[in-house]
Each structure stands twice: as C-alpha cells, then as structure tokens.
Amino acid sequence: MKRRQFLQTGSLMSLPVILGGMEVSAISRSSLFSLINNGNDKVLVLVQLNGGNDGLNMVIPLDQYGGLTQVRTNLVIPESTVLKLKTETGIHPAMTGMQRMYNDQKLAVVQSVGYPNQNRSHFRSTDIWTSASDADEYVTTGWAGRYLDQAFPGFPDAYPNADCPDPFAITLGGVVSETCQGMTGNFSFTLNNEASVKLVEETIAAPSDGSCYSNEVEYIRKSIKQSNAYATRVLKAFDQGNNITVYPENNRLGDQLKVVANLISGGLGSKIYVVNLGGFDTHANQVLIGEAQNGTHADLLKTVSDAVAAFVSDCESLGIHERVVGMTFSEFGRQIKANNSFGTDHGTAAPLFVFGSCVNHGVYGQNPDLTREIAPQEGVPMQYDFRSVYASLLIDWFGAREADVRSILSDDFQKISFIKNCAVPSGTDDADQEISAMLSPNPCHDNIYLNFVNKGKHVQVSILNALGARLDIPVNKTLDQIAHEIEINTSKYVAGSYFVRLAVDNKVKTMKFVKI
C-alpha cells in the first residue's frame, strides 16, 4: 500500500500520539466501566456550533426586550415574530422545530453557559470547551477522553476486543474530535457516511530486528488492523440500521444526524457522537437590512432546529428515543451590543439546548439583565459553568459517580436537573426555581450588599467584570444560617459594569451592578 493511500483513507482511526493530560489517577475503574459496558446503552450526541453562536439572537429575553432594542437597533427581531417558550423567554422565529420539541417536553434551555475568565479566541476557547480546562490551564486531553481512559486503560492497545468490539466514539467529518482525545490516542472513529468507510490493505510485516524502521512499520500495521476491525463493525451497523423520518434537504447538520440515527439503530455500541456545523462567526451581515428575522444567522438557526427536530423524531420512530440525549454548544457567545456591520463581535456566555425524550424540559437559569447601561464589549455574564452541563450529563445520563466526575472535570460545579428517568413518571422539574437574592445599593460607590437566603448549603460568591474575567471570590464555604448579608468592597474597582455570581449548592444566579 502506498503511503499517500494510507494518509488519505478517511475511515482510519486516529493514530496514537503521546500526550500530556490532567491527573485522574484517583478515579476508580470499576465505577467508570459502567459508562460503556453492556448494562448501559445510553448515547450522547454533541452538536458543536463553530464560530461563536449569538445566544441573544437564538434565545430571546422577552422580559428584557426594551433593553435589547436599545443596544441592537439594527438586529433586534420583531417581538411579534418571536416563538414563545414561556412568558419571559422565546426563541428565534426560524426555530419552529425546537419550539415543537419544547412543547412536547423534549427540549431544555440552559441559560448563559460559559466559564470564568472567558477567552474570546476561537481556537483557545474551543480548546477549553473540549478539554474542560480552566482558562489559564493547558490540557492536551479531552474531557470525554479522560473519562474513557479510566474505564479502558492502555487504549488503543488490545482494542477492539470481544468485550468492546465497537468504536467508543464517532466523529462525523474528517478530523477526530479533541473532546475524545485520551492520553495515548483518540477514542473516536471518523466518517462522513457509509461510502467513506474503507478497509485498508495491511502492510507486510517488517523484520523483527528492533530497528526504528521495523518498529514504525509494526505501529502502522497495528493501527490499520484496528481501523479495519472498527470499520467492519461500522459497516455492519450501516447495513442493519435504518432511518424512518424524512430529513430536511440540503441540511449539513441533518445529513450528519441521519447517519447517527442509522448507526444507533443498526446496533453500533458507540456511546458518544460528535457532529458539527460552522458559520456562526457573524461579525457582519448577520441579518438582512430591514428584515432582522431573516439572514445568515436565521438560516443557521433553522438548519440546527430542523436537523435536531428530524433526528429526535427519527429516534422515536426507530424506538431508540429513550437511549439518546444530545446537547448543542459553541465556543462563546457574542457581545450584547450590535456592531456597525449588522453583526456581533466575540462575547462570553450563551445559552445551549439539551434535547431528547428523557429531558426534563424547561428553561434553566434567568434571562440576562439588559435594563442597565451596557459597557463597551460587554458580553452575557456566565450563570452556569459549562463543566456543570458536562457533569450533569455524566452523572444523570451515564450514571457516573459524582466524586469521579469532580476528579475529571472540576471540583466546583452545579448539577443541573435537565435529565429525567424515562422509566418512571416525570416529577416536577425545578428549572424555574430561583435563588432569592438582591444587591443594594445599585449603582454603588465603595460597597454593595448581597442579601440572600440559604439553608445550610455550600455558597460561592464570585465577582466578574464586563468581559467575563473573575476578579474575586469573597465567599466559598458552607454557611449554616438562613438569612445572609454579604458586604462586598467595590472601592478597588474602576467605574463600570460588574456582575455578582451567586452559587448556592446546585442553584446559580447572576446579578449585575454598576460602580460609579
């Protein structure tokens, strides 16, 4: 086989690369093994929206519509066209499929997801989202890859095998997802469609003389053998799988999700699928002049909505709907103020969707406050750390132990209750329950007071600036008393806009204040 043929074969699994990673040695293998053993058939679909999605144009704060109109005069969508999810919150008029899913209790909205000290670089912020690192920490493994490393140590050696014959993850496209990068190899297998999955002729064995040449040839032979074994399983799943729902035409994301449904229904045991859609870096011409409900971003949101709605419908028709949950994410949101090019610039947090039949539908978190003055380059402040979303999926969907998840992701997250047990009747979700808290005086000079109610739970209070940088953590401990008044010294801050993020156990609230 020629070297060029080897390199161009798209179905090859990623070749192992020696990489550094986060310390996760304290995690027990036995508890993690439940993620992919035969007793757990759950599947997670990650929908990556590349470019930085404008969350304020996707999930629209109707109770802040006056403020939104003032800062987005050339972008704001006519209020009468917004698709309502609840009285104070709606979504873009192009997202009719998502509205139907919400009404059918198959969609959850998680507000203002981001991370402290937001990096507005596409590349670095994507690294942070896929690795689940802190903003000032460089990690070369993905959050799902670290999780899988503990369940299957030594990968890719000895895999596939009789117990684990299928790829652990599938990436739709030509490049494996960094989300699935483990310590010595990437756990995902790449493909575009059935036609792109190829079997590769194995090379002739080199003399076993311990030379560099023989070692490299053996390495390639082993990689090809593993790739062929996975490709055979994938082709079998394509042959046995099916699609029932008609997917939208000329929909790049829908084409990928159609493949995912086909493979799951065909019996492939992969647990994580990564699909993606680009084009969300809408610095200019985000909307049509005079028709803010139409334009580039509207087309993208329609693509996402139609594709996801078809996929969820297909899963239900195929009888796999209680096995599949998905989520959307983007590397950052956009700034609150529109720019002068009928677009938006790089910002901070943004909402995301969690979808599927086993989702506790609702809106988690509050709309951002747009009633006060908006600072230059101000982004939507973070309410939920993105690692809280990952942790909630690992714990409530895959059944991971909370202690294990803390070791892999972060010791500081809020578990969000957007997953329900499909085997029992739905209980009352707590998406709309808020922390009772207020700031005063606001605007302030040298001090501001945070008043809130807490019942013996862990409390963290953080101060963020308008660009999303975390300036201080005045409180981070368990508080026993019920009513609290925390004095926050603001004398060291220059005049401008700031945010207090209050986390009480698994609940969060972000409030804006102005220093004058």
N, C-alpha and C positions, 0 to 999 in steps of 0.2 A: 504493500500500500504506500502511495506517495505521501510525503509529509503534508503537502497542500490539501490533499483529500481529507487527511485526518483533521486538520485545523478547521476546515470548512464544514465538517459534519455537525449540523446544529443539534442533534439529539444527544451528543456526548455530555455526560455529567461533568461538572467542574472538576478539574484536576486538583488534588490536594496541594495546598500551599501552607508552609509553616507560618503560623500567625500567632501574635500575642493575644491575650484576652483578659477578661475580668475574672477575678478569683471566685470560683464557685465550688471549691472542693468540699465545702461543708454540707453540701446538699446530698441527701440520701438517694441512692439509685432506685431503691425499691418503690418509693412513692412516685418518682418521676416516670417509672416504667409504665404506669397506668395511662400515660398520655397516648401511647401508640400500641398498647398490647391488644389482643383480640377482644378484651372485655370493654373497650371504649371505641366506638365507631364514629365519634364526633369529628366534624370537619370545620376548619376555619378558613374563610376566604378574605384575603386582604386586597382592597381596591385602592391602589396608590394613584392619587391625582397630582401629577407632576407639574411644578411651576409655581405653586403657592396660590391656593384657591381663595377667592374673595368670599369669605363666610358671611359678611353683611349683605351680600347680594344673593346669597343662597338661602340663609335662614334669616328672615326679616323681622326685626323687633317692632311690632306694630305699636306697642306702648311707648316707643321712642321715635315715632315716625316724624314728629316735628323737628327733633334734633337731627335726624338722619337727612331730612330735606335740606336743612341749612348747610350741612357740610358736604352734601352730594347733590347739589342742584342739577348737575348735568348727567347724573347717573341714577337718581332715585326712581324706583319703579312705581307707577301709579298705584296708589293704595287699593283702588277698587279691583285691580287685577291680581293682587297677592292671594295665594291659596292658603286659607287659614288651617292651621293645625289646632290652635286654641285661641282664645280671645286676644291674647297679647303677642302671639307668635305665629308667623306664617312662613311659607317658602315661595321660591320663585315661581311665577306662573307657568314656566316651561316644565315644571316637575310634577305633572299630573299623576304619573305613575307612583311617585313617592307619596303623594297625598293619599292615594287609594291604599297604599300599604299601611300608612299611619292609621287610617280609618278602619282597616282590617286588623289592627293591632299587631303589625309585623314590622314596625319601624320605631326606633328610638333616636332622639336627637340629644347629643351630649354637647352642651354649650362651652364655648371658649376654651378649647383644649390647646395646650402648649407646654412650655417648660420655662423655668426661671432663667433669666439672662439670655433671652432669645437671640440667636444668631440669624441674621437676615440674608445670609449667603445660601443659595440653593444647595450647593454641594455640602457645605458643613452642616446645615440644618437637616438635610436628608441623612447624612451620617448619624446625626444624633437620634433621629426618629428610628432608623433601622437598627442601631446598636443599643438604644435605650441608655445612653451615657448621659452624664451631666454635661452642661455646655462647655465646661473647661476641662473635660476629660476625654482622652482619645482612646477608643476601644476598637479593636480590629475584628471583633466577633459580633454577630447579630444576636438580638435578644432571643429569637426562636432557636438559633444555632446553639447558644449556650445551654438552653433548656434541653435540647436534644442530645448534646454532648454528654450530659449526666446520665441520661437514660441508656445511651448507646456508646459507651466509652470505646475509644480505639477506631471509631469510624474514620475513613472508609474501609479499613482492613476488616476482612471477614464478613463484609456485607456486599450484596444481599445474601440472605441465608434462608433456611426453611421457616424460621420464625418471622423474619422480616424480609419478604421477597420483593416488596414494592418500594419505590422511591418514598422517602419520608416527606418530601415536599415537591411541589411542581411550580415552576415559574413560567408563565406564558410570555414568550419573547425569546430573544437570542442571548440574553445575559442572565446568569443566575442572580437572584435577589440577595443583597447583603443581609437582609433580615435573617436568612437561613445559614449564614456563614458560621461554621464551627471552628474549633481550634486548629484542625488539620485538614479540613475540607468543607465544601459547601453541601448542605443536606438536600438541596433542591436539584431537580432534573428539568432542563429547559425544553420547551417545544412551542410551536405555533399552532399546529394542527396535526391531524393524523399523517398527512403526507410528509411532514417534516421529520418524523421519527424514522431513523435509518439504523440498520445494523451495519457494523463496520467490520471489514475483514481483519482478522487478528494477524499481528506480525509474527514472523518466525522467531523462535527463541534464540537469544544470543548465547554464546559460550558462558558458562558459569565460572568465570575466572576472577570475579571480584573487581574487575576494572570499572572505571566510570562509565564506559560505553555499555557494558553488559547490565549495569545497574539501571541506567536510564532506559534501555530497551525493555527490561523487565517491568519497570514502572509503567511504561506506556502500554505494554501488553496487559497488565493487570487492570489499568484504567479502562481499556477497550472492553475487556471481558466483563467488568462491572457494568459499563454502559450498555452493552448488548443484553445483559440479563435484565436490566431495568427496562430497556426499550421493548423487549419481548413482552413483559408484563403490561406495559402501557398499550401496546398494540392489541393485546388480548382484551383489555378493558374497552378500547375503542370499538372492537368488534362486538362485544357483548352489551355495550351501552346504547343509550337512545336519547333522543330529545322529542318531547311532545309539543311543547309550546312553540309557536312561531316567533322567532326573534326579529327585532327591527332590522331592516335592510340598511346597508352602508353605515353600520354602527360598530366602530372598532372595539369598544368595550363589550358590546353584546356578543361579538364573534368569539372573544376570549371566554366569557362566562358560559357560552353554549358548549364549548369544549370542556369546561369544568364540570358542568352538569352531566355531560356524556360520560366522562371518566368515572365520576362518583357512582352513577347508575350502573356502570359496567363492572363495578366491584373493585376498583383500584383502592388500595388501602392507604394512600397518601392522606396526611392529616392537615396539611397547610397548602393552600393555593395562593399564589401572588399574581394579580393582574394589574394592569396599569393603563392610564390614559394621560397623555400630555396636552400642553396648550394652555395651561392655567396662569401663565405669567403675563397677565393682561395689563401691561403698562399703558397701552394706547388702544383706542377703538374697542373698548370693552363692550360698549353699547352702540346702537345706531343713534345718530343725532335726531332728537325729537321722538325716538321710539325706544326708551330705556329698557322696555321689557324684551327687546329683541337685540340681536348682535352676537358677537363671538362668545361671550360668557353664557348667554342664554342657550346657544347651540350646544355648548359643552355640558351644561346642566341637564339639558334634555337628553343628551347622549347617555349620561350617567343614570338618570331617572328611568328612561325607557329600558336600558340594559338590565339594571338591577331588578326592575319590576318583572321583566320577562324571565329572568333567572329564578326569582322566588316562585313565580307561577309554575315554571318548569319543574322545580324541585318538588312542589306539591303534587303535580300531575304524575311524577315519577315515583312518588311515595318515599322520597328521601328528605322531606322538608324538616323533620324533627331531628335530623342529623347535621344540618348545615346552618351556620351563622356566619355573617360577614360584617365587615366594617370598612368604611372609607377613611382615608387620611391624606393630608397634604403636608409639605414640609413647613409651611407657615401660612398665616392669613395675610390680608392686605391692610394697609393703613386705613384709618377711619375716614379721613378727608380724601375726596377725589383729587386727582391731579388735573392739569390743564389740557390733557390729551385724551379726554374722555376715557380715562383708565384709572388704575390704582397702583400704588407702589408697595414694595415689600413691607409687611407688617409683623404682627406677633401671633396671637392665638386666633383660632377659628373653630366653628362647630364641626362635628362629624356625625355620620349616621352609623347605627348598628342595625342590621336587618336580618329577618328570618322569622320562622313560625314560633321559635322559642325565645322571642324577645319580649321583655316587659315594656310595652310601648309607652311613650311619654316624652316629655322634654325635661332633661336633667340639667339643672342649673338655671341661672337667671339671664335675661337679656342684658347686654352691656348698657351702662348708663351713658346716654348721649345728651342729657339735659344740661350739662355744664360745659364750660369752654373746652374745646378740643385743642390740645397743644400741637405744634408742628410735628409731623411724623409719628403722631400718637397711634398706636395700634390697639386692638381689642385686648384688654388685660386677661391674663390666664385665670381661669377658675379651676379647671381640672388639669393636673399634670398628665401628659399623655401616657405615662407609665401606670397611672391608675386605670386607664382603659385596658392596657395590656394585662395588668394583674387581675382585673375583674374577669376577663375572658379566660385566663389560665385557671383561675380558681373555680369560677362558677360554670364554665363550659367544659374544660378538660379535667376538672376535679383535682387540680394541684393543691398541695398543702400551702397555706399562707406563709409559713416560715420559709419554705423552699423558694417561693416567688419573691419574697423580700430579699433573699440572698442573691437572686439572679438579677432583679430589676432595681429595686430601691427599698430602703427600709422605711421610706416615707411615702405612702400612697393612701388614697381613699378608695375603698371598694365600692363600686357603683352598681346598683341593683338592676341592671338592664337585661339580665338573663333570668329566665324563669324555668322551672321544672315542667317540661311538657307532659310528664306522666301524671301530674296532679292538677286539679282545677286551679286557675290563676287566683292568687291572692291580690290584695290591694297593693299596688306599687307605690313607692314613696318618691316618685320623680318630682312631685310638686311641693314636697315639704321643704321649708327653708329654715335656715338659722335665723333666729330673731336677734337682730343686731342693728346698731346705728352709730354714726360718727357725729361728733359735735365739738366745738362749733365748726361749721364748714361753709365758707372758707375759714382758714385758721391762720394764726401767726406763729407762735413758738411752741404751741402744744395743741394736740387734739385728743379727744377721749373716745375710746371704743367701749360701748356698752353692749353686753350680750348675755345670754342665758346658757348655762352649761350644767349638765348633771353628772359630774364626776368622770368626765371623759378627757382624752388627750386633746390638747389645744395647741395649735400653732398659728401665730400671727406673723405675717410677712409684710414688708413694705416694698412696693415696686414703683419704678418711675414710668414715665410715659412710653419709653422704648422697651419696657419689659424687663429691665435689669432689677435684680433683687438687691435692695440696699441694706436691709436689716431684718433680723428675726427677733423681735422683742420678747416673744413668749414661745416656748416649745417644751411643754410639760403637761402632766395631768393636773387638773385643777379640781379640787373637791367641792368647793362651794357652788351655789347655783347661780347667783347674780354676780356679774363682774363689771368692773370699770377699769380699763387699762389706759393709763396715761402714756401717750406717745410723744416724745420730744421731737419736734419738727424744726427746731431752731437751726439745725445744721444743714437743712435743705434750702436750695435756692427757690425763688418763687416759681410756681408752675403746677402742673397736674401730677398727682400721685395716686396710688391705689393701696388699700389695705386688703390683704387676702386672709380671711379667717377660715381655718380648717378645724372643725370640731368632730373628732372621730372620723366618720365617713362622709360628713357633710362639709360643703365649702360655700363660701360667699365672698365675692369680691366687690369692694365699695370704693368709689372714687372720692378723693378730696383735693382741694386746691389750697396751696400755700401762697399767701400774699405778703 
